[in-house]
Amino acid sequence: MISLAHAQAATPAAPGIADFLPLIIIFILFWFMLIRPQMKRAKEQKKMLSELAKGDEVVTASGQVGKIVKLGEQYVSLEIADGVITHVQKQSIQTLLPKGTIKSL
């Protein structure tokens, strides 16, 4: 009969920094390409919302263009046409337009 050959058990290698290097590089790329720009945009949006004033012309997330008539903590009243006023959440305002943009539309 043929006897079974037993291989010697290999000792496991201790994990080093070289094993984690690809994960570290991926995290750094994620940080600079996704997380950091998103944080910057959120900071700019928050600053824009805090600086809104009566008479500013804005665009909402739904695409409504209007002039701010009344400003509250959570809601904004927009005049979207002569005598037509809508109420939207402040967070839905996406863009602050230059003065006179509505007249040129």
TIVO-2410 file (N, C-alpha, C; in nm, 3 decimals):
# residues 105
REC num residu      c1      c2      c3 atome chaine
REC   1      M   0.081  -0.118   0.000     N      A
REC   1      M   0.000   0.000   0.000    CA      A
REC   1      M   0.086   0.125   0.000     C      A
REC   2      I   0.021   0.231  -0.048     N      A
REC   2      I   0.091   0.358  -0.056    CA      A
REC   2      I   0.062   0.435   0.073     C      A
REC   3      S   0.165   0.480   0.135     N      A
REC   3      S   0.145   0.557   0.258    CA      A
REC   3      S   0.116   0.703   0.222     C      A
REC   4      L   0.038   0.768   0.306     N      A
REC   4      L   0.001   0.907   0.281    CA      A
REC   4      L   0.115   0.998   0.321     C      A
REC   5      A   0.142   1.093   0.238     N      A
REC   5      A   0.247   1.190   0.268    CA      A
REC   5      A   0.181   1.309   0.337     C      A
REC   6      H   0.234   1.348   0.445     N      A
REC   6      H   0.180   1.460   0.521    CA      A
REC   6      H   0.270   1.580   0.501     C      A
REC   7      A   0.208   1.688   0.453     N      A
REC   7      A   0.285   1.811   0.432    CA      A
REC   7      A   0.297   1.884   0.564     C      A
REC   8      Q   0.405   1.947   0.579     N      A
REC   8      Q   0.425   2.024   0.701    CA      A
REC   8      Q   0.335   2.148   0.697     C      A
REC   9      A   0.267   2.179   0.805     N      A
REC   9      A   0.177   2.294   0.812    CA      A
REC   9      A   0.257   2.422   0.802     C      A
REC  10      A   0.213   2.509   0.710     N      A
REC  10      A   0.283   2.637   0.691    CA      A
REC  10      A   0.241   2.734   0.800     C      A
REC  11      T   0.334   2.809   0.849     N      A
REC  11      T   0.302   2.908   0.952    CA      A
REC  11      T   0.240   3.030   0.884     C      A
REC  12      P   0.127   3.079   0.936     N      A
REC  12      P   0.063   3.196   0.874    CA      A
REC  12      P   0.150   3.321   0.892     C      A
REC  13      A   0.155   3.401   0.786     N      A
REC  13      A   0.235   3.523   0.790    CA      A
REC  13      A   0.159   3.630   0.869     C      A
REC  14      A   0.231   3.706   0.945     N      A
REC  14      A   0.171   3.815   1.022    CA      A
REC  14      A   0.129   3.925   0.926     C      A
REC  15      P   0.002   3.977   0.939     N      A
REC  15      P  -0.040   4.083   0.846    CA      A
REC  15      P   0.042   4.210   0.868     C      A
REC  16      G   0.091   4.262   0.761     N      A
REC  16      G   0.170   4.385   0.767    CA      A
REC  16      G   0.099   4.499   0.698     C      A
REC  17      I   0.165   4.613   0.692     N      A
REC  17      I   0.104   4.730   0.630    CA      A
REC  17      I   0.087   4.710   0.480     C      A
REC  18      A   0.168   4.625   0.421     N      A
REC  18      A   0.158   4.600   0.277    CA      A
REC  18      A   0.025   4.534   0.242     C      A
REC  19      D  -0.031   4.457   0.334     N      A
REC  19      D  -0.160   4.391   0.309    CA      A
REC  19      D  -0.275   4.492   0.310     C      A
REC  20      F  -0.262   4.595   0.390     N      A
REC  20      F  -0.367   4.696   0.403    CA      A
REC  20      F  -0.347   4.817   0.313     C      A
REC  21      L  -0.236   4.824   0.244     N      A
REC  21      L  -0.204   4.939   0.159    CA      A
REC  21      L  -0.310   4.965   0.051     C      A
REC  22      P  -0.360   4.864  -0.020     N      A
REC  22      P  -0.465   4.891  -0.119    CA      A
REC  22      P  -0.591   4.952  -0.058     C      A
REC  23      L  -0.630   4.902   0.060     N      A
REC  23      L  -0.749   4.958   0.127    CA      A
REC  23      L  -0.726   5.103   0.169     C      A
REC  24      I  -0.608   5.132   0.217     N      A
REC  24      I  -0.575   5.269   0.257    CA      A
REC  24      I  -0.578   5.362   0.137     C      A
REC  25      I  -0.523   5.319   0.026     N      A
REC  25      I  -0.522   5.400  -0.096    CA      A
REC  25      I  -0.664   5.423  -0.146     C      A
REC  26      I  -0.749   5.321  -0.143     N      A
REC  26      I  -0.888   5.335  -0.187    CA      A
REC  26      I  -0.962   5.435  -0.098     C      A
REC  27      F  -0.940   5.427   0.033     N      A
REC  27      F  -1.005   5.521   0.124    CA      A
REC  27      F  -0.959   5.664   0.097     C      A
REC  28      I  -0.831   5.685   0.073     N      A
REC  28      I  -0.779   5.819   0.044    CA      A
REC  28      I  -0.840   5.872  -0.086     C      A
REC  29      L  -0.850   5.789  -0.188     N      A
REC  29      L  -0.912   5.831  -0.314    CA      A
REC  29      L  -1.060   5.865  -0.293     C      A
REC  30      F  -1.130   5.782  -0.215     N      A
REC  30      F  -1.270   5.810  -0.183    CA      A
REC  30      F  -1.284   5.944  -0.115     C      A
REC  31      W  -1.195   5.971  -0.023     N      A
REC  31      W  -1.201   6.096   0.054    CA      A
REC  31      W  -1.188   6.217  -0.039     C      A
REC  32      F  -1.087   6.216  -0.124     N      A
REC  32      F  -1.061   6.332  -0.209    CA      A
REC  32      F  -1.154   6.343  -0.329     C      A
REC  33      M  -1.211   6.233  -0.375     N      A
REC  33      M  -1.295   6.239  -0.494    CA      A
REC  33      M  -1.444   6.243  -0.463     C      A
REC  34      L  -1.488   6.195  -0.347     N      A
REC  34      L  -1.630   6.190  -0.317    CA      A
REC  34      L  -1.669   6.265  -0.190     C      A
REC  35      I  -1.608   6.230  -0.080     N      A
REC  35      I  -1.651   6.283   0.049    CA      A
REC  35      I  -1.618   6.431   0.063     C      A
REC  36      R  -1.496   6.470   0.036     N      A
REC  36      R  -1.455   6.610   0.053    CA      A
REC  36      R  -1.532   6.707  -0.035     C      A
REC  37      P  -1.549   6.680  -0.166     N      A
REC  37      P  -1.628   6.772  -0.249    CA      A
REC  37      P  -1.774   6.782  -0.204     C      A
REC  38      Q  -1.832   6.671  -0.157     N      A
REC  38      Q  -1.970   6.674  -0.110    CA      A
REC  38      Q  -1.982   6.760   0.015     C      A
REC  39      M  -1.886   6.750   0.105     N      A
REC  39      M  -1.886   6.833   0.226    CA      A
REC  39      M  -1.872   6.981   0.189     C      A
REC  40      K  -1.791   7.011   0.089     N      A
REC  40      K  -1.771   7.149   0.045    CA      A
REC  40      K  -1.900   7.205  -0.014     C      A
REC  41      R  -1.969   7.125  -0.098     N      A
REC  41      R  -2.096   7.171  -0.155    CA      A
REC  41      R  -2.201   7.193  -0.047     C      A
REC  42      A  -2.207   7.104   0.051     N      A
REC  42      A  -2.304   7.119   0.159    CA      A
REC  42      A  -2.276   7.245   0.241     C      A
REC  43      K  -2.150   7.275   0.262     N      A
REC  43      K  -2.112   7.396   0.337    CA      A
REC  43      K  -2.151   7.522   0.259     C      A
REC  44      E  -2.127   7.522   0.128     N      A
REC  44      E  -2.165   7.637   0.044    CA      A
REC  44      E  -2.317   7.654   0.041     C      A
REC  45      Q  -2.392   7.544   0.033     N      A
REC  45      Q  -2.538   7.549   0.030    CA      A
REC  45      Q  -2.592   7.606   0.162     C      A
REC  46      K  -2.536   7.562   0.273     N      A
REC  46      K  -2.579   7.610   0.403    CA      A
REC  46      K  -2.550   7.760   0.417     C      A
REC  47      K  -2.435   7.803   0.368     N      A
REC  47      K  -2.399   7.945   0.374    CA      A
REC  47      K  -2.495   8.028   0.289     C      A
REC  48      M  -2.527   7.978   0.168     N      A
REC  48      M  -2.618   8.049   0.079    CA      A
REC  48      M  -2.756   8.063   0.142     C      A
REC  49      L  -2.805   7.956   0.206     N      A
REC  49      L  -2.937   7.960   0.269    CA      A
REC  49      L  -2.940   8.057   0.387     C      A
REC  50      S  -2.830   8.067   0.459     N      A
REC  50      S  -2.828   8.158   0.574    CA      A
REC  50      S  -2.820   8.304   0.531     C      A
REC  51      E  -2.772   8.330   0.409     N      A
REC  51      E  -2.758   8.467   0.359    CA      A
REC  51      E  -2.873   8.514   0.273     C      A
REC  52      L  -2.979   8.433   0.259     N      A
REC  52      L  -3.095   8.474   0.179    CA      A
REC  52      L  -3.161   8.597   0.240     C      A
REC  53      A  -3.211   8.684   0.153     N      A
REC  53      A  -3.278   8.805   0.199    CA      A
REC  53      A  -3.401   8.830   0.113     C      A
REC  54      K  -3.489   8.915   0.162     N      A
REC  54      K  -3.609   8.953   0.089    CA      A
REC  54      K  -3.567   9.022  -0.041     C      A
REC  55      G  -3.631   8.983  -0.152     N      A
REC  55      G  -3.601   9.041  -0.281    CA      A
REC  55      G  -3.502   8.960  -0.364     C      A
REC  56      D  -3.439   8.858  -0.305     N      A
REC  56      D  -3.348   8.772  -0.381    CA      A
REC  56      D  -3.427   8.687  -0.480     C      A
REC  57      E  -3.368   8.659  -0.593     N      A
REC  57      E  -3.429   8.573  -0.693    CA      A
REC  57      E  -3.362   8.437  -0.685     C      A
REC  58      V  -3.445   8.332  -0.675     N      A
REC  58      V  -3.394   8.198  -0.650    CA      A
REC  58      V  -3.460   8.095  -0.741     C      A
REC  59      V  -3.399   7.977  -0.747     N      A
REC  59      V  -3.454   7.861  -0.816    CA      A
REC  59      V  -3.467   7.751  -0.711     C      A
REC  60      T  -3.584   7.686  -0.706     N      A
REC  60      T  -3.605   7.576  -0.612    CA      A
REC  60      T  -3.564   7.444  -0.675     C      A
REC  61      A  -3.565   7.339  -0.594     N      A
REC  61      A  -3.528   7.205  -0.643    CA      A
REC  61      A  -3.626   7.156  -0.749     C      A
REC  62      S  -3.751   7.203  -0.744     N      A
REC  62      S  -3.850   7.161  -0.842    CA      A
REC  62      S  -3.843   7.243  -0.971     C      A
REC  63      G  -3.759   7.345  -0.973     N      A
REC  63      G  -3.742   7.426  -1.093    CA      A
REC  63      G  -3.821   7.555  -1.094     C      A
REC  64      Q  -3.891   7.586  -0.987     N      A
REC  64      Q  -3.965   7.712  -0.981    CA      A
REC  64      Q  -3.866   7.827  -0.966     C      A
REC  65      V  -3.890   7.931  -1.043     N      A
REC  65      V  -3.809   8.052  -1.034    CA      A
REC  65      V  -3.897   8.158  -0.970     C      A
REC  66      G  -3.843   8.225  -0.868     N      A
REC  66      G  -3.924   8.325  -0.802    CA      A
REC  66      G  -3.842   8.423  -0.722     C      A
REC  67      K  -3.912   8.525  -0.673     N      A
REC  67      K  -3.851   8.629  -0.592    CA      A
REC  67      K  -3.899   8.610  -0.448     C      A
REC  68      I  -3.808   8.619  -0.352     N      A
REC  68      I  -3.843   8.600  -0.212    CA      A
REC  68      I  -3.921   8.721  -0.163     C      A
REC  69      V  -4.042   8.693  -0.111     N      A
REC  69      V  -4.129   8.797  -0.059    CA      A
REC  69      V  -4.123   8.798   0.094     C      A
REC  70      K  -4.120   8.679   0.152     N      A
REC  70      K  -4.119   8.666   0.297    CA      A
REC  70      K  -4.026   8.551   0.334     C      A
REC  71      L  -3.950   8.573   0.439     N      A
REC  71      L  -3.849   8.475   0.480    CA      A
REC  71      L  -3.875   8.433   0.624     C      A
REC  72      G  -3.887   8.303   0.648     N      A
REC  72      G  -3.906   8.251   0.782    CA      A
REC  72      G  -3.793   8.155   0.818     C      A
REC  73      E  -3.807   8.090   0.934     N      A
REC  73      E  -3.704   7.996   0.977    CA      A
REC  73      E  -3.700   7.873   0.887     C      A
REC  74      Q  -3.817   7.815   0.859     N      A
REC  74      Q  -3.825   7.692   0.782    CA      A
REC  74      Q  -3.882   7.711   0.641     C      A
REC  75      Y  -3.963   7.816   0.623     N      A
REC  75      Y  -4.033   7.835   0.495    CA      A
REC  75      Y  -4.002   7.971   0.435     C      A
REC  76      V  -4.016   7.977   0.302     N      A
REC  76      V  -3.993   8.098   0.225    CA      A
REC  76      V  -4.115   8.119   0.137     C      A
REC  77      S  -4.161   8.244   0.126     N      A
REC  77      S  -4.270   8.277   0.035    CA      A
REC  77      S  -4.209   8.332  -0.093     C      A
REC  78      L  -4.241   8.268  -0.205     N      A
REC  78      L  -4.188   8.308  -0.335    CA      A
REC  78      L  -4.298   8.366  -0.421     C      A
REC  79      E  -4.268   8.477  -0.485     N      A
REC  79      E  -4.360   8.533  -0.584    CA      A
REC  79      E  -4.313   8.481  -0.719     C      A
REC  80      I  -4.392   8.389  -0.777     N      A
REC  80      I  -4.352   8.327  -0.903    CA      A
REC  80      I  -4.412   8.399  -1.023     C      A
REC  81      A  -4.512   8.482  -1.001     N      A
REC  81      A  -4.573   8.567  -1.103    CA      A
REC  81      A  -4.637   8.684  -1.030     C      A
REC  82      D  -4.684   8.783  -1.104     N      A
REC  82      D  -4.746   8.899  -1.038    CA      A
REC  82      D  -4.867   8.854  -0.957     C      A
REC  83      G  -4.859   8.870  -0.826     N      A
REC  83      G  -4.969   8.836  -0.738    CA      A
REC  83      G  -4.981   8.688  -0.703     C      A
REC  84      V  -4.893   8.601  -0.755     N      A
REC  84      V  -4.897   8.458  -0.726    CA      A
REC  84      V  -4.783   8.426  -0.630     C      A
REC  85      I  -4.819   8.387  -0.507     N      A
REC  85      I  -4.719   8.359  -0.405    CA      A
REC  85      I  -4.731   8.213  -0.362     C      A
REC  86      T  -4.619   8.143  -0.360     N      A
REC  86      T  -4.615   8.006  -0.313    CA      A
REC  86      T  -4.524   7.999  -0.191     C      A
REC  87      H  -4.547   7.898  -0.109     N      A
REC  87      H  -4.465   7.876   0.009    CA      A
REC  87      H  -4.385   7.748  -0.011     C      A
REC  88      V  -4.255   7.756   0.005     N      A
REC  88      V  -4.167   7.640  -0.011    CA      A
REC  88      V  -4.076   7.629   0.110     C      A
REC  89      Q  -4.025   7.510   0.133     N      A
REC  89      Q  -3.928   7.492   0.239    CA      A
REC  89      Q  -3.797   7.559   0.200     C      A
REC  90      K  -3.734   7.615   0.299     N      A
REC  90      K  -3.608   7.686   0.276    CA      A
REC  90      K  -3.502   7.592   0.218     C      A
REC  91      Q  -3.502   7.467   0.262     N      A
REC  91      Q  -3.403   7.370   0.217    CA      A
REC  91      Q  -3.417   7.334   0.069     C      A
REC  92      S  -3.535   7.363   0.010     N      A
REC  92      S  -3.555   7.329  -0.130    CA      A
REC  92      S  -3.497   7.433  -0.225     C      A
REC  93      I  -3.446   7.542  -0.175     N      A
REC  93      I  -3.385   7.643  -0.260    CA      A
REC  93      I  -3.247   7.595  -0.302     C      A
REC  94      Q  -3.226   7.588  -0.433     N      A
REC  94      Q  -3.102   7.534  -0.488    CA      A
REC  94      Q  -3.002   7.641  -0.529     C      A
REC  95      T  -3.050   7.746  -0.596     N      A
REC  95      T  -2.960   7.843  -0.657    CA      A
REC  95      T  -3.008   7.984  -0.631     C      A
REC  96      L  -2.914   8.071  -0.604     N      A
REC  96      L  -2.941   8.213  -0.592    CA      A
REC  96      L  -2.905   8.277  -0.726     C      A
REC  97      L  -3.003   8.342  -0.788     N      A
REC  97      L  -2.983   8.401  -0.920    CA      A
REC  97      L  -2.937   8.547  -0.909     C      A
REC  98      P  -2.868   8.598  -1.010     N      A
REC  98      P  -2.833   8.741  -1.011    CA      A
REC  98      P  -2.960   8.825  -1.024     C      A
REC  99      K  -2.955   8.947  -0.971     N      A
REC  99      K  -3.071   9.037  -0.976    CA      A
REC  99      K  -3.109   9.064  -1.121     C      A
REC 100      G  -3.239   9.067  -1.148     N      A
REC 100      G  -3.289   9.095  -1.282    CA      A
REC 100      G  -3.302   8.975  -1.373     C      A
REC 101      T  -3.272   8.858  -1.322     N      A
REC 101      T  -3.280   8.738  -1.405    CA      A
REC 101      T  -3.424   8.706  -1.444     C      A
REC 102      I  -3.517   8.724  -1.350     N      A
REC 102      I  -3.657   8.692  -1.376    CA      A
REC 102      I  -3.713   8.780  -1.487     C      A
REC 103      K  -3.676   8.906  -1.492     N      A
REC 103      K  -3.725   8.996  -1.597    CA      A
REC 103      K  -3.675   8.954  -1.734     C      A
REC 104      S  -3.559   8.894  -1.740     N      A
REC 104      S  -3.504   8.855  -1.870    CA      A
REC 104      S  -3.561   8.722  -1.920     C      A
REC 105      L  -3.636   8.652  -1.837     N      A
REC 105      L  -3.693   8.523  -1.880    CA      A
REC 105      L  -3.810   8.541  -1.970     C      A
***
